[in-house]
Amino acid sequence: MQSRLAGVALQLAALATFVMMDTLTKLLTAGFPVAQVMWARFLFGFITVAIALRLATGHFPWRSRAPGWQTLRSLTLAGCNLLFTNALVYIPLADATAVGFASPLFTITLAAIVLKESVGWRRWAGVGIGLLGVVVLLRPSFLFGTAPVHWAMVLPLGTAALFAVYQILTRRLAGLDDPRTTIFHTSLAASFVMSATTPFAWAWPSVEGWGALALLGILGGAGHGLLVMAFARAPASLLAPMSYTQIIWAVIAGALVFGDVPDLLTLLGMAIVAVGGILVALPDRRRGG
């Protein structure tokens, strides 16, 4: 029981850390190019994780049995972050977070098609409910008779689709590499690619700016580290549905930092997406997962 409670606490801490990272990301895009913000996110995140793994294991666990898959996984995560960060330039944090949480819906679909996993009716119902929530969030004018939302609302949907691919790659690699190796490679290829873009998109930071950019990467690395520790102490069936509390933190952060208060239709869409995602995340009772 104590281990599960520790896992829950670590999961909540990880989610809060991710919201802090996203909030800082949105703040930084006001003064730096998106590519530079992403460079900092991955480079400083990689440095944070590499130091932590070195301290924990005494070496850098970089040797992989599937370096090509590890590279593709890292670049897929870079694509996710690039789309999400571009979205934050234009739309509220909570809106982007909520649409991005459509990812489990894509993951279940890909798991059924690519990994040939058995998916029960309850999870398919969750996919349908979640997609309904996404429609409410996107509120097409021909259905709601309202002014169309900003075009950038589509970007987190692309993030969700790419993150589903990232999750499938993570599952594939789980049977090939040690988890610490996968953690080490998470930001490695992305760091190289984003570093190559900096000559084309660079604004020289002040001392405070350097600190904020470094903090962005540290928050990213710390968040993923907390997540790994959480899943080592509590089952995924307990922790996965809790991920949707991140939407609540994003609403609070958006209101306090940016003054963005969601309207009732947006809140309804968020709630529907969360219900669908929870149905998807809960394990099938017959199969235990």
matplotlib code that plots the C-alpha trace (Angstrom):
import matplotlib.pyplot as plt

x = [0.0, 2.8, 4.5, 1.3, 0.8, 4.4, 3.7, 0.6, 2.6, 5.3, 2.8, 1.1, 4.6, 5.4, 2.2, 2.7, 6.3, 5.0, 2.5, 5.3, 7.4, 4.5, 3.8, 7.5, 7.5, 4.6, 6.3, 9.6, 8.0, 7.2, 10.9, 12.6, 12.1, 10.2, 13.2, 15.5, 13.0, 12.9, 16.7, 16.9, 14.1, 15.9, 19.6, 19.3, 16.8, 19.3, 22.1, 19.9, 18.9, 22.5, 23.9, 21.1, 21.8, 25.5, 25.0, 22.5, 24.4, 28.0, 27.9, 26.0, 23.7, 23.9, 24.4, 21.1, 20.1, 17.9, 19.6, 17.5, 14.3, 15.7, 16.5, 13.1, 11.5, 13.5, 12.7, 9.0, 9.0, 10.7, 7.9, 5.4, 7.0, 7.5, 3.8, 2.7, 5.0, 3.9, 0.3, 1.1, 2.2, -1.5, -3.9, -4.4, -2.3, -5.4, -6.9, -3.7, -3.3, -6.9, -6.7, -3.3, -4.8, -6.5, -3.3, -4.5, -7.3, -4.8, -2.5, -5.3, -6.1, -2.5, -2.0, -4.9, -3.7, 0.1, 0.8, -2.3, -3.4, -6.9, -9.0, -12.3, -15.6, -15.1, -11.9, -13.4, -16.3, -13.7, -12.1, -15.5, -16.3, -12.8, -13.1, -16.5, -14.7, -12.2, -15.0, -16.5, -13.1, -12.6, -16.3, -16.7, -19.0, -21.2, -22.1, -22.1, -23.0, -20.2, -17.2, -14.5, -11.7, -8.1, -6.5, -3.7, -6.1, -5.3, -1.6, -2.2, -4.2, -1.1, 0.8, -1.6, -1.2, 2.6, 2.7, 0.7, 3.4, 6.0, 4.1, 4.0, 7.7, 8.3, 6.4, 8.4, 11.7, 10.6, 11.4, 14.7, 16.5, 16.9, 14.5, 17.5, 18.9, 15.6, 15.4, 19.0, 18.1, 14.8, 16.3, 19.6, 18.7, 16.3, 19.1, 21.3, 18.6, 17.4, 21.0, 21.4, 18.5, 19.9, 22.0, 18.8, 16.6, 18.5, 17.9, 20.8, 19.5, 20.3, 21.6, 18.0, 17.1, 19.8, 18.5, 15.0, 16.1, 18.1, 15.2, 13.0, 15.2, 15.6, 11.9, 11.4, 14.1, 12.8, 9.2, 10.1, 12.3, 9.5, 7.1, 9.5, 9.8, 6.0, 5.4, 8.1, 6.0, 2.4, 0.6, -0.3, -4.0, -3.9, -1.6, -2.7, -6.2, -4.7, -2.8, -6.0, -5.6, -3.0, -5.8, -6.9, -3.4, -3.2, -6.5, -5.3, -1.8, -3.4, -5.8, -3.2, -0.3, -2.0, -5.5, -7.0, -10.3, -12.0, -15.6, -18.3, -18.1, -14.3, -14.7, -17.4, -15.0, -12.2, -14.4, -15.6, -12.0, -11.0, -13.9, -13.0, -9.3, -10.0, -12.1, -9.2, -6.6, -8.4, -7.4, -9.8, -10.9, -10.8, -7.3, -5.8, -4.5]
y = [0.0, 2.4, 1.7, 2.5, 5.7, 6.7, 5.9, 8.1, 10.9, 10.6, 10.6, 13.8, 15.4, 14.4, 15.8, 19.1, 19.2, 18.8, 21.6, 23.9, 22.9, 23.7, 27.0, 28.0, 26.9, 29.2, 32.1, 31.5, 31.5, 35.1, 36.0, 33.1, 31.2, 27.9, 25.9, 27.5, 26.7, 23.1, 22.9, 23.9, 21.5, 18.5, 19.4, 20.4, 17.6, 15.1, 16.5, 16.2, 12.6, 11.6, 12.9, 11.2, 7.9, 8.2, 8.8, 6.0, 3.3, 4.5, 4.6, 5.9, 3.1, 4.1, 0.7, -0.3, -3.4, -1.3, 2.1, 2.9, 2.5, 4.5, 7.3, 7.2, 7.3, 10.3, 12.2, 11.3, 12.9, 16.0, 16.2, 16.0, 18.8, 21.0, 20.8, 21.4, 24.3, 26.0, 25.5, 27.3, 30.4, 30.9, 29.1, 28.7, 26.2, 24.3, 24.0, 22.6, 20.2, 18.9, 18.2, 16.6, 14.1, 12.5, 10.5, 7.4, 7.1, 6.9, 4.6, 2.0, 2.1, 1.7, -1.1, -3.0, -2.5, -2.6, -4.7, -6.9, -6.3, -7.4, -4.3, -4.8, -3.1, -0.7, 0.6, 1.1, 3.0, 5.1, 5.9, 7.0, 9.2, 10.8, 11.6, 13.2, 15.4, 16.4, 17.5, 19.6, 21.2, 21.9, 23.0, 23.0, 25.9, 23.6, 21.7, 24.3, 27.4, 29.3, 31.1, 28.6, 28.1, 29.1, 26.9, 26.1, 23.9, 21.2, 21.2, 19.4, 16.8, 16.2, 16.0, 13.3, 11.3, 11.4, 10.7, 7.5, 6.4, 7.3, 5.1, 2.2, 2.5, 2.6, -0.7, -2.3, -1.2, -2.6, -6.1, -5.1, -2.6, -2.0, 0.8, 2.9, 2.7, 3.9, 6.8, 7.7, 7.8, 9.7, 13.1, 12.1, 12.3, 15.1, 17.1, 16.7, 17.6, 20.7, 21.8, 21.8, 24.3, 26.9, 28.8, 29.5, 30.4, 32.1, 35.0, 35.5, 35.0, 37.2, 35.6, 35.2, 33.8, 31.1, 30.2, 29.8, 27.8, 25.5, 25.2, 24.1, 21.1, 20.3, 20.2, 17.9, 15.5, 15.6, 15.0, 11.9, 10.7, 11.0, 9.2, 6.3, 6.1, 6.3, 3.3, 1.3, 1.6, 1.4, -0.4, 1.4, 0.7, 2.9, 5.7, 6.0, 7.4, 10.0, 11.6, 13.5, 15.6, 17.3, 19.1, 20.6, 21.9, 23.3, 25.2, 26.6, 27.6, 29.1, 31.2, 32.3, 33.0, 34.0, 35.0, 32.3, 31.1, 28.3, 28.8, 26.2, 24.4, 24.0, 22.7, 20.2, 19.0, 18.6, 16.5, 14.3, 13.7, 12.8, 10.3, 8.6, 8.5, 7.0, 4.2, 3.5, 3.6, 1.2, -2.5, -5.1, -7.2, -10.4, -9.9, -7.8, -5.1]
z = [0.0, 0.9, -2.4, -4.3, -2.4, -3.2, -6.9, -6.8, -5.2, -7.8, -10.6, -9.3, -9.0, -12.5, -13.9, -12.0, -13.4, -17.0, -16.5, -15.2, -18.2, -20.6, -18.9, -19.1, -22.7, -23.5, -21.7, -23.6, -27.0, -26.5, -26.6, -28.4, -31.7, -31.2, -32.6, -29.9, -27.2, -28.3, -28.6, -24.9, -23.9, -25.4, -24.8, -21.2, -20.7, -22.1, -19.9, -16.8, -17.6, -18.5, -15.2, -13.2, -14.9, -14.4, -10.7, -10.4, -12.5, -12.6, -16.4, -19.4, -20.7, -24.3, -26.0, -27.8, -29.6, -31.9, -32.4, -35.4, -33.5, -30.6, -33.0, -34.6, -31.2, -30.1, -33.4, -33.0, -29.6, -31.1, -33.6, -30.8, -28.9, -32.0, -32.9, -29.3, -28.8, -32.0, -30.8, -27.5, -29.5, -30.6, -28.2, -24.4, -22.5, -21.2, -24.7, -26.2, -23.2, -23.5, -27.3, -26.8, -24.4, -27.4, -27.7, -25.9, -28.4, -31.2, -29.2, -28.7, -32.4, -33.4, -30.8, -32.3, -35.9, -35.5, -32.4, -32.9, -29.3, -28.3, -27.5, -25.7, -26.4, -23.3, -24.7, -28.2, -26.5, -24.7, -28.1, -29.5, -26.4, -26.5, -30.1, -29.4, -26.8, -29.4, -31.7, -29.0, -28.3, -32.0, -32.3, -36.1, -37.1, -39.2, -36.1, -33.4, -35.4, -33.6, -34.9, -35.8, -33.2, -34.1, -36.7, -34.3, -32.3, -35.0, -33.9, -30.6, -32.5, -34.6, -31.3, -30.0, -33.2, -33.1, -29.4, -30.1, -32.5, -29.8, -27.4, -29.8, -30.4, -26.6, -26.3, -29.1, -27.5, -24.1, -25.3, -26.8, -24.5, -20.8, -19.7, -18.7, -22.2, -23.6, -21.1, -22.1, -25.8, -25.4, -26.0, -27.7, -31.4, -30.8, -29.2, -32.3, -34.7, -32.8, -32.4, -36.1, -36.4, -34.0, -36.6, -38.5, -35.5, -32.6, -30.2, -27.8, -24.3, -21.3, -18.1, -16.9, -20.4, -20.2, -16.7, -18.0, -21.0, -18.8, -16.3, -19.2, -20.0, -16.3, -15.8, -18.8, -17.6, -14.0, -15.1, -17.1, -14.3, -11.8, -14.2, -14.4, -10.7, -10.3, -12.6, -10.8, -7.6, -8.7, -11.5, -14.7, -14.2, -11.1, -12.5, -16.1, -15.5, -13.1, -16.0, -16.9, -13.7, -15.8, -17.6, -14.3, -13.5, -17.0, -16.6, -13.3, -14.7, -17.8, -15.7, -13.1, -15.5, -18.8, -17.7, -20.0, -18.5, -20.6, -21.5, -20.7, -24.1, -23.7, -20.2, -21.5, -24.2, -21.7, -19.4, -22.3, -23.5, -19.9, -19.5, -22.9, -21.9, -18.5, -20.2, -22.5, -19.7, -17.4, -17.9, -19.3, -16.3, -18.2, -19.4, -16.6, -19.0]

ax = plt.figure().add_subplot(projection="3d")
ax.plot(x, y, z, "-o")
ax.set_aspect("equal")
plt.show()
